[in-house]
Amino acid sequence: MERLYHLIKAEQLTPSIVTELLTEAESFNQSLKAGVRHFENLKGVTLCSLFYEESTRTRFSFERAAFLLGATVISTENAAQFSSAAKGESLEHTIKVISGVAQGHLRYADIIILRHPENGAADRAARVSGVPIINAGSGSDEHPTQALLDAYTFEKLLGRLDHFTISFVGDLKFSRVVNSEAFLLSQYPGVKMVFVAPEGLEIRPELKSYLSQKGIEFEEASDIKEVVRESDICYVVRVQKNRIKDKALLLAYQRNRDNFVVTEEVYKISEQKGTFFCHPMPVDGEEQEIRQEIENLPRVKMLEQAGYGVPVRMAILAKVWQTQKI
Ligand code: NCD
């Protein structure tokens, strides 16, 4: 059995571990559908959800997953403001205390779910923690659990994770979701990636050279309408206003907004291909990357996708706890 102690980056999610986790997630999904609400995988376990950044889906679905598995959850509404970080405490000290590095039996929590605005934060936390760290989003670099729940979504929609075309559309530079997703999918044969971004917000050079080195087929384009006809999945992300410091980049997006949003026209031209539209959410109310008038159409899958956060995160927690015990 493969181990999964900390989950920090998508590269850890090899095809064999993905298969194991998605099979487990599917079984949790089926049990939930059948009305089961009590599982014992995390009985007696305390989970700490430590979020230094805003979240709706990731935090709630993790907490829901933990409760369903029999765990207790401790959390703070906003760690940046209400934890000792506001008094200048380092992330390392906070993690050492919660994970009880001095006296393991007096630790506050057995698993820590961490969201943090800095790149590499989960890695730093894992280096000093006495308990597993699960990265629930670090800066603009990684969001591996979102990548996994997206993989679950694609498998549900297409029946496979290999030999398909996916286009990523929007602000690809600051999207940690796209970054993690590309790393995860690059491990599968025949996945063609198409990147559609405004000038200045293209995928990062590191990701490009990683894909080239691995011989992964990818293309870059500047208009969703050019690529949607060939895409099995069109994955749209918002422009990350909370991370963009250079306002000119935001203006470049807004000036050509129609090239990066799913409109009625885009939906129509993808009819023949049967393209599915995914989005990690939140959708920006002002930019409307998925236009309101089409958001309830059958090939727009973002709400189902968000729901899959529950069984997929149940599978992750169960696996991490199982690894911790051996
Ligand atoms: C994403 C995130 O936080 O990176 N949201 C999520 O977890 N579902 C995407 C985003 O904020 O744009």
Boltz pocket constraint, residues with backbone or C-beta under 6 A from the ligand:
constraints:
  - pocket:
      binder: B
      contacts: [[A, 54], [A, 57], [A, 58], [A, 136], [A, 137], [A, 143], [A, 146], [A, 176], [A, 177], [A, 237], [A, 238], [A, 280], [A, 281], [A, 282]]
      max_distance: 6.0
